[in-house]
Amino acid sequence: MYPYDDYDKQNNTPRDNYTTRGSYQWNNPQQQVQWDGSTYRSYGSQQPGGYNSSSSGPEPPKGPKKRTVTKILCGVLACLMISAGSVGGFVALVNNGYVTLNGGAASSSASSSQAPASSSILTTPTTTTKAGSLTAQEIAKKVIPSVVCIQNYQVSQSLSLQRRSGSDESAVAPASEGSGIIISSDGYIVTNAHVVSGADSLKVILSDGKSHEAKLIGSDTVTDLAVVKIQATGLTAAELGSSSSLQVADTVMAIGNPGGLEFNSSVTIGYVSALNREITNSENGYTMKCIQTDAAINPGNSGGALVNSTGQVIGINSSKIVAEGYEGLGFAIPIDDAKPIIEDLKKYGYVKDRAMLGISGQFVDTMISRLYGLPVGYYVSSAVNPSVSAAGIEAGDVITKIDGKQINSSTVLTSAIAAKKPGETVSLSVTRPKTGKTFTASVTLAQSTGS
């Protein structure tokens, strides 16, 4: 399932759950690589062949033993000089680049006394360093002051705990906790909508421990984004980057409060596992293309920052897969998609001029189509837009086309609606499986406030 991972302090569990998906089994056996290096063999010393003289002349006279020893010593010294000269010459050839060892090119300026330069285990010959890249320590130092803890207090929760414990309000624990990112020095903070959902009051705790009461400026359940504000100035605002420049395998850092305030300002490091992962909100059917990362994201990290190698926020951590057998599958809302939503929430308290069809249901793919005898398209479970009902569309119908375009994926419908404004009309091709009836309906799009 795709639960949005705010932390439920009462039950010690994630609070919101998303659509259950089938499990995936990764079959990735570790490959063993056998290195076949050069084999060096030792050859025995070759004995020189003997000279068998056939001369019948007299044997030369034998000299004294001292003369024989002297000759032996001279021979040994000569061999040593020749060997030393050969080794010295060989080294000179290597140093001057005329001879290569193990297939590597020798530098003409290299000295035999110089050790090879050490390399980081984090780099490879194909690794490139982005301009302005910071060390992990520098990134953490830069961004941690911009990430806060957000506590969600609810009246029902407070009264229940007070009756049970007999304590005053100051001892009441928050209903849930999450994270947020300071986006302006005068106190505007962006977080997830599910972090502030149902709150009667909100508290923001800065990284230095100072706390402030927060006011909800706007919340959008469609994109799961919200903006709150505290009365403070001189805050350290995060630097917002661009998610469009991200590449798979880029290094990223997640900063937030896993488990709440107890583990505030925690840092995890990982990679961009994938881009444009389609995550569908089961409550409203809205699909967002998210950043997938293996940087550890836990309950309480919701609303926290996902930053790049230069310390810029490129994503807002929002969800993860929580299911047996899954690990390292976290998702963040791309900052490029979040920016216009944030601006609307600051100005209007809702997302302005965003259209919606006003139906809920699910996409029928080819497999479901075969199993249940339904056409491929969008199955209608219910409708909240009066124009949908007025056009004759009922629960159980399947929308197969929108403005003549075949609905053959889950994003076709949402993408077509996103390109329009409230009040505009769309033409829908509809099939009623119960009777086999097909018809065309014209529907006026409604305003989606996301509240």
KELUMSE-753342 format. One record per residue (C-alpha): residue number from 0; residue in one letter; x negated, y, z. Coordinates in Angstrom, 3 decimals. Each point is the difference from the previous one (the first is absolute). Layout:
REM KELUMSE-753342
i; aa; px; py; pz
NUM; A; X; Y; Z
...
REM end
This chain:
REM KELUMSE-753342
i; aa; px; py; pz
0; M; 0.000; 0.000; 0.000
1; Y; -0.981; 3.557; -0.354
2; P; 0.589; 1.511; 3.447
3; Y; -0.686; 3.626; 0.547
4; D; -2.334; -0.318; 2.872
5; D; 0.866; 2.487; 2.707
6; Y; -0.637; -1.458; 3.384
7; D; 2.943; -0.968; 2.223
8; K; -1.331; 0.524; 3.535
9; Q; 2.940; -1.725; 1.673
10; N; -0.181; -3.267; -1.907
11; N; -3.647; 0.235; -1.001
12; T; 0.987; -0.676; -3.608
13; P; 0.281; 1.900; -3.273
14; R; 3.431; 1.665; -0.101
15; D; 1.111; 0.115; -3.619
16; N; -0.002; -2.883; -2.421
17; Y; 0.065; -0.026; -3.745
18; T; 0.979; -2.556; -2.571
19; T; -1.267; -3.514; 0.580
20; R; -2.118; -1.254; -2.838
21; G; -1.228; -3.447; -0.895
22; S; -3.369; -0.974; 1.339
23; Y; -3.019; -0.158; -2.225
24; Q; -2.649; -2.625; 0.349
25; W; -3.424; 1.166; -0.985
26; N; -2.057; -2.770; -1.497
27; N; -3.471; 1.412; 0.051
28; P; -2.477; -2.794; 0.769
29; Q; -3.435; 1.269; 0.813
30; Q; -2.308; -0.703; -2.840
31; Q; -3.398; -1.374; 0.766
32; V; -2.809; 1.385; -2.046
33; Q; -3.189; -1.987; -0.268
34; W; -3.070; 2.013; -0.793
35; D; -2.488; -1.751; -2.244
36; G; -3.222; 1.892; 0.581
37; S; -3.321; -0.532; -1.695
38; T; -1.761; -3.127; 1.104
39; Y; -3.689; 0.197; 0.599
40; R; -1.896; -3.238; -0.211
41; S; -3.483; -0.751; 1.371
42; Y; -2.293; -1.678; -2.436
43; G; -2.908; -2.140; 1.199
44; S; -3.529; 1.127; -0.747
45; Q; -1.246; -1.355; -3.310
46; Q; -3.257; -1.824; 0.216
47; P; -2.450; 0.860; -2.799
48; G; -0.764; -2.880; -2.291
49; G; -3.458; -1.703; 0.560
50; Y; -2.731; 0.190; -2.579
51; N; -1.326; -3.440; -0.858
52; S; -3.366; 0.602; -1.595
53; S; -1.219; -2.595; -2.460
54; S; -3.462; 1.469; -0.150
55; S; -2.681; -2.436; 0.827
56; G; -2.333; 2.771; 1.129
57; P; -1.364; 0.038; 3.458
58; E; 2.090; 1.321; 2.878
59; P; -0.835; 3.503; 1.052
60; P; -1.839; 0.139; 3.214
61; K; 2.076; 0.606; 3.145
62; G; -0.674; 3.319; 1.688
63; P; -0.018; 0.663; 3.663
64; K; 3.332; 0.037; 1.904
65; K; -0.341; 3.723; 0.810
66; R; 0.111; 0.874; -3.691
67; T; 3.219; -2.008; -0.447
68; V; 1.713; 1.780; 2.896
69; T; -1.011; 3.369; -1.416
70; K; 1.522; -0.866; -3.366
71; I; 3.254; -1.060; 1.665
72; L; 0.215; 3.254; 1.958
73; C; -0.644; 2.049; -3.127
74; G; 2.746; -1.873; -1.833
75; V; 2.484; 0.585; 2.784
76; L; -0.811; 3.729; 0.138
77; A; 0.400; 0.285; -3.745
78; C; 3.410; -1.672; 0.162
79; L; 1.072; 2.328; 2.780
80; M; -1.067; 3.074; -1.974
81; I; 1.832; -1.215; -3.092
82; S; 3.150; -0.799; 2.060
83; A; -0.079; 3.386; 1.713
84; G; -0.432; 1.738; -3.307
85; S; 2.893; -1.952; -1.479
86; V; 2.309; 0.845; 2.929
87; G; -1.021; 3.648; -0.086
88; G; 0.601; 0.169; -3.708
89; F; 3.387; -1.680; 0.369
90; V; 1.047; 2.467; 2.707
91; A; -1.110; 2.868; -2.217
92; L; 2.134; -1.351; -2.858
93; V; 3.035; -0.234; 2.302
94; N; -0.508; 3.478; 1.402
95; N; -0.335; 1.485; -3.474
96; G; 3.204; -1.614; -1.233
97; Y; -1.557; -2.430; -2.463
98; V; 1.120; -3.030; 1.983
99; T; 3.463; -0.480; 1.595
100; L; 0.863; -2.340; 2.822
101; N; 3.342; -1.859; 0.313
102; G; 1.343; 1.823; -3.026
103; G; -0.143; 3.412; 1.682
104; A; -1.646; 2.968; -1.658
105; A; -3.007; 1.231; 1.921
106; S; -0.317; 3.742; 0.394
107; S; -3.172; 1.513; -1.416
108; S; -0.133; 2.328; 3.000
109; A; 0.533; -2.724; 2.583
110; S; -2.672; -0.744; 2.508
111; S; -0.607; -3.520; 1.238
112; S; -0.009; 1.370; 3.527
113; Q; 3.487; 1.565; -0.294
114; A; 2.974; -1.937; 1.416
115; P; 3.224; -0.091; -2.052
116; A; 2.597; 2.597; 1.004
117; S; 2.731; -1.366; 2.277
118; S; 3.619; 0.158; -1.172
119; S; 3.258; 0.178; 1.930
120; I; 2.124; -3.120; 0.255
121; L; 2.949; 2.189; -0.969
122; T; -1.413; 0.837; -3.409
123; T; -0.423; -1.998; -3.170
124; P; -1.742; 0.850; -3.268
125; T; 3.388; 1.135; -1.386
126; T; 1.028; 2.116; 3.012
127; T; 0.442; 3.705; -0.689
128; T; 0.153; 2.675; 2.666
129; K; 2.676; 2.661; -0.324
130; A; -1.063; 3.597; 0.302
131; G; 0.500; 1.291; 3.520
132; S; 0.279; -3.462; 1.535
133; L; -0.348; -0.109; 3.774
134; T; -1.140; -2.697; 2.375
135; A; 2.675; -1.894; 1.907
136; Q; -0.965; 1.898; 3.145
137; E; 0.334; 3.352; -1.786
138; I; 3.415; -0.938; -1.400
139; A; 1.279; -1.029; 3.438
140; K; -1.322; 3.192; 1.598
141; K; 1.667; 2.094; -2.718
142; V; 3.445; -1.642; -0.043
143; I; 0.690; -1.266; 3.544
144; P; 0.850; 3.528; 1.321
145; S; 2.690; 0.227; -2.709
146; V; 1.807; -3.226; 0.967
147; V; 2.487; 0.071; 2.880
148; C; 2.168; -2.407; 1.977
149; I; 3.773; 0.543; -0.257
150; Q; 2.278; -1.313; 2.758
151; N; 3.710; -0.529; -0.663
152; Y; 2.270; 0.495; 3.035
153; Q; 3.653; -0.991; -0.097
154; V; 2.676; 0.840; 2.577
155; S; 1.473; -3.502; 0.132
156; Q; -3.456; -1.466; 0.531
157; S; -0.839; 2.549; 2.701
158; L; 3.233; -0.519; 1.956
159; S; -0.330; -3.763; -0.171
160; L; -3.550; 0.037; 1.317
161; Q; 0.795; 2.510; 2.732
162; R; 2.885; -2.095; 1.302
163; R; -2.153; -3.105; -0.072
164; S; -3.079; 1.456; 1.673
165; G; 1.435; 2.883; 2.011
166; S; -2.827; 2.218; -1.298
167; D; 0.226; 3.554; -1.252
168; E; -0.093; 1.053; -3.645
169; S; -3.776; 0.575; 0.021
170; A; -0.533; -3.707; 0.558
171; V; 2.218; -1.068; -2.882
172; A; -1.843; -1.643; -2.854
173; P; 0.732; 1.048; -3.596
174; A; 2.241; -2.207; -2.098
175; S; -2.712; -0.215; -2.655
176; E; -3.316; 1.527; -0.988
177; G; -1.691; 0.749; -3.282
178; S; -2.554; 2.261; -1.635
179; G; 0.008; 3.277; -1.881
180; I; -2.322; 2.246; -2.014
181; I; -0.476; 3.717; 0.657
182; I; 0.470; 1.768; -3.357
183; S; -0.248; 3.622; 1.146
184; S; -1.835; 1.796; 2.780
185; D; 3.289; 1.462; 1.289
186; G; 1.492; -3.351; 0.978
187; Y; 1.672; -1.721; -2.968
188; I; -0.439; -3.787; 0.168
189; V; 1.020; -2.665; -2.528
190; T; 0.988; -3.496; 1.104
191; N; 2.352; -2.835; -1.000
192; A; 3.752; 0.418; 0.238
193; H; 0.310; -3.241; 1.952
194; V; -2.411; 1.339; 2.643
195; V; 2.441; 2.807; 0.909
196; S; 3.229; -1.883; -0.756
197; G; 2.626; 0.243; 2.751
198; A; -2.093; 2.315; 2.161
199; D; 1.655; 2.351; 2.473
200; S; -3.388; 1.569; 0.731
201; L; -3.500; -0.326; -1.400
202; K; -3.391; 0.408; 1.616
203; V; -3.273; 0.481; -1.868
204; I; -3.309; -0.874; 1.668
205; L; -3.095; 1.416; -1.650
206; S; -3.260; -1.920; -0.235
207; D; -1.387; 2.028; 2.919
208; G; 2.897; -1.109; 2.224
209; K; 2.008; 3.238; -0.037
210; S; 3.746; -0.574; -0.436
211; H; 2.711; 2.150; -1.599
212; E; 3.729; -0.311; -0.458
213; A; 0.783; -0.344; -3.699
214; K; 2.924; 1.138; -2.125
215; L; 1.255; -2.047; -2.930
216; I; -0.105; 2.186; -3.132
217; G; 1.237; -2.546; -2.523
218; S; 0.187; -3.743; -0.601
219; D; 0.428; -1.993; -3.202
220; T; 0.987; -3.636; 0.462
221; V; -0.287; -0.663; -3.743
222; T; -3.769; 0.530; -0.116
223; D; -0.505; -0.596; 3.754
224; L; -1.611; 3.398; 0.558
225; A; 0.689; 2.626; 2.675
226; V; -1.432; 3.328; 1.140
227; V; -0.101; 1.175; 3.624
228; K; -1.438; 3.188; 1.522
229; I; -1.607; 0.922; 3.297
230; Q; -0.569; 3.471; 1.433
231; A; -3.787; 0.213; -0.290
232; T; -2.615; 1.835; -2.022
233; G; -3.597; -0.606; -0.924
234; L; 0.582; -3.694; -0.644
235; T; -2.307; -2.045; -2.208
236; A; 1.981; -0.644; -3.180
237; A; -0.884; -3.021; -2.110
238; E; -1.376; 0.511; -3.491
239; L; 2.444; -1.467; -2.506
240; G; -1.608; -1.646; -3.012
241; S; 1.418; -1.613; -3.126
242; S; 1.114; -3.617; -0.198
243; S; -0.145; 0.064; -3.807
244; S; -3.797; -0.314; 0.087
245; L; 0.062; -3.212; 2.042
246; Q; -1.375; -3.207; -1.466
247; V; 0.368; -3.592; 1.113
248; A; -2.832; -0.953; 2.396
249; D; -0.544; 3.590; 1.194
250; T; -0.904; 0.115; 3.682
251; V; 2.679; 1.561; 2.211
252; M; 0.454; 0.680; 3.712
253; A; 3.274; -0.220; 1.933
254; I; 0.347; 2.199; 3.093
255; G; 2.895; -0.207; 2.422
256; N; 1.362; -1.360; 3.260
257; P; 0.540; -3.778; -0.217
258; G; 2.158; -1.005; 2.953
259; G; 0.613; 3.630; 0.880
260; L; -1.880; 2.449; 2.189
261; E; -1.920; -2.757; 1.774
262; F; -2.156; -0.522; -3.103
263; N; 0.160; 3.507; -1.427
264; S; -2.423; 1.233; -2.672
265; S; -0.928; -3.509; -1.116
266; V; -1.973; -0.394; -3.213
267; T; 0.055; -2.936; -2.415
268; I; -1.857; -0.308; -3.303
269; G; 0.886; -1.978; -3.095
270; Y; 0.528; 0.215; -3.725
271; V; 2.690; 1.028; -2.431
272; S; 1.344; -3.463; -0.778
273; A; 2.399; 1.143; -2.711
274; L; 1.757; 3.078; -1.352
275; N; 3.646; 0.616; -0.908
276; R; 1.372; -2.863; 2.065
277; E; 3.792; 0.207; -0.231
278; I; 1.531; -0.070; 3.475
279; T; 3.810; 0.081; 0.137
280; N; 1.955; 1.332; 2.958
281; S; 2.713; -2.594; 0.605
282; E; 2.288; 2.582; 1.616
283; N; 0.289; 2.361; -2.969
284; G; -1.602; -1.914; -2.882
285; Y; -2.544; 2.753; -0.634
286; T; -3.310; -1.294; -1.337
287; M; -3.294; 1.771; 0.614
288; K; -3.378; -0.752; -1.523
289; C; -2.390; -0.333; 2.918
290; I; -3.705; -0.428; 0.654
291; Q; -0.835; -3.487; 1.243
292; T; -2.943; -0.233; 2.402
293; D; -1.658; -2.596; 2.208
294; A; -0.981; 2.622; 2.575
295; A; 1.765; -1.237; 3.141
296; I; 3.366; 1.727; 0.432
297; N; 1.924; -0.958; 3.134
298; P; 3.255; 1.069; 1.666
299; G; -0.594; 3.596; 1.069
300; N; -2.155; 0.850; -3.020
301; S; 3.124; 1.173; -1.855
302; G; -0.387; 3.596; -1.094
303; G; -3.775; -0.051; 0.424
304; A; -2.638; 0.891; -2.552
305; L; -1.607; -2.088; -2.706
306; V; -3.108; 1.907; -1.089
307; N; -2.613; -0.328; -2.717
308; S; -3.799; 0.135; 0.148
309; T; -0.010; 3.793; 0.165
310; G; 2.382; 0.165; 2.960
311; Q; 3.044; 1.089; -2.021
312; V; 3.456; -1.408; 0.738
313; I; 1.118; -1.983; -3.034
314; G; 2.836; -1.965; 1.593
315; I; 2.424; -0.137; 2.931
316; N; 0.038; -3.421; 1.650
317; S; 3.543; -1.295; 0.089
318; S; 0.434; -3.773; -0.027
319; K; -1.556; -3.429; -0.045
320; I; 1.051; -3.581; -0.616
321; V; 0.619; -1.741; 3.305
322; A; 0.480; -3.703; -0.582
323; E; -1.802; -3.189; 0.844
324; G; -2.852; -0.576; -2.402
325; Y; -0.354; 3.647; -1.018
326; E; -2.934; 2.152; 0.986
327; G; -1.478; 3.261; -1.232
328; L; 3.011; 1.124; -2.041
329; G; 0.684; 3.602; 0.975
330; F; 1.612; 2.725; -2.081
331; A; -0.259; 3.778; -0.128
332; I; 2.075; 2.645; -1.779
333; P; -2.238; 1.731; -2.578
334; I; -0.625; 3.603; 1.000
335; D; 0.769; 1.251; -3.527
336; D; 3.530; -1.430; 0.342
337; A; 0.345; 1.302; 3.552
338; K; -1.019; 3.631; -0.635
339; P; 3.202; 1.188; -1.758
340; I; 2.138; -1.825; 2.583
341; I; -1.921; 1.684; 2.841
342; E; 0.444; 3.432; -1.576
343; D; 3.767; -0.497; -0.378
344; L; 0.318; -1.223; 3.571
345; K; -1.856; 3.078; 1.267
346; K; 2.131; 2.414; -2.057
347; Y; 3.438; -1.591; 0.056
348; G; -0.048; -2.813; 2.550
349; Y; 0.898; -2.458; -2.755
350; V; -1.136; -0.900; -3.522
351; K; 1.645; 2.425; -2.389
352; D; 1.406; -0.884; -3.431
353; R; -0.555; -3.737; 0.308
354; A; 2.684; -2.021; -1.736
355; M; 1.415; -3.351; 1.022
356; L; 2.358; -2.428; -1.671
357; G; 1.619; -0.803; 3.341
358; I; 0.046; -3.796; -0.044
359; S; -1.728; -2.722; 1.960
360; G; -0.813; -3.505; -1.143
361; Q; -2.885; -1.973; -1.450
362; F; -1.745; -0.733; -3.267
363; V; 0.923; -3.237; -1.757
364; D; -3.063; -1.456; -1.698
365; T; -0.076; -2.844; -2.525
366; M; -0.263; -2.732; 2.645
367; I; 2.951; 1.292; 2.032
368; S; 1.861; 0.458; -3.265
369; R; -0.404; -3.697; -0.850
370; L; 0.835; -1.201; 3.510
371; Y; 3.191; 2.022; 0.465
372; G; 1.126; 0.572; -3.561
373; L; -0.380; 3.762; 0.248
374; P; -1.334; 2.318; -2.676
375; V; -3.413; 1.599; 0.580
376; G; 0.470; 3.447; 1.501
377; Y; 0.975; 1.736; 3.262
378; Y; 2.627; -1.757; 2.137
379; V; 2.346; 2.443; 1.752
380; S; 0.715; -0.760; 3.667
381; S; 1.677; 3.290; 0.925
382; A; 0.410; 3.592; -1.162
383; V; -0.061; 3.282; 1.947
384; N; 0.248; 2.348; -2.992
385; P; 3.700; 0.670; -0.807
386; S; -0.920; 0.376; -3.677
387; V; -1.101; -3.654; -0.095
388; S; 3.367; -1.254; 1.218
389; A; 1.840; 2.430; -2.270
390; A; -1.884; -1.463; -2.976
391; G; 1.444; -3.431; 0.806
392; I; -3.133; -1.620; 1.418
393; E; 0.683; -2.493; 2.801
394; A; -2.019; -2.123; 2.404
395; G; -1.173; -3.114; -1.823
396; D; -0.545; 1.772; -3.323
397; V; -3.423; -0.040; -1.658
398; I; -1.414; 3.105; -1.684
399; T; -2.000; -1.228; -2.983
400; K; -0.984; 3.294; -1.686
401; I; -0.432; 3.653; 0.906
402; D; 0.156; 2.524; -2.837
403; G; -0.546; -2.884; -2.420
404; K; -3.126; -1.304; 1.738
405; Q; 0.027; -3.639; 1.097
406; I; -0.398; -0.436; 3.764
407; N; -2.613; -2.755; -0.107
408; S; -1.957; 0.980; 3.118
409; S; 0.759; 1.378; 3.439
410; T; -1.434; 3.415; -0.809
411; V; 1.835; 0.780; -3.246
412; L; 3.108; 1.254; 1.790
413; T; -1.811; 2.061; 2.657
414; S; -2.385; 1.504; -2.548
415; A; 2.865; 1.089; -2.246
416; I; 1.834; 1.617; 2.928
417; A; -3.165; 1.714; 1.271
418; A; -0.348; 1.808; -3.342
419; K; 3.407; 1.668; 0.397
420; K; 1.644; 2.627; 2.213
421; P; 3.154; -0.201; 2.121
422; G; 3.092; 0.716; -2.090
423; E; -1.405; -1.539; -3.178
424; T; 1.704; -3.074; -1.450
425; V; -1.323; -3.396; -1.007
426; S; 1.520; -2.637; -2.248
427; L; 0.079; -3.491; 1.529
428; S; 0.629; -3.322; -1.737
429; V; 1.849; -2.230; 2.479
430; T; 0.873; -3.701; 0.061
431; R; 2.599; -1.538; 2.344
432; P; -1.120; -3.634; 0.441
433; K; 3.322; -1.110; 1.541
434; T; 1.892; 0.714; -3.202
435; G; -2.749; 0.408; -2.564
436; K; 1.203; 3.523; -0.699
437; T; -2.549; 2.554; -1.251
438; F; 0.524; 3.759; -0.174
439; T; -1.813; 3.336; -0.038
440; A; 0.320; 2.409; 2.925
441; S; -0.992; 3.642; 0.253
442; V; -1.147; 0.953; 3.531
443; T; -0.838; 3.428; 1.411
444; L; -3.114; -0.125; 2.199
445; A; 0.268; 1.142; 3.618
446; Q; -2.433; 1.945; 2.198
447; S; -2.336; -2.126; 2.117
448; T; -0.938; 1.898; 3.141
449; G; -1.755; -2.943; 1.634
450; S; 1.534; 0.830; 3.366
REM end
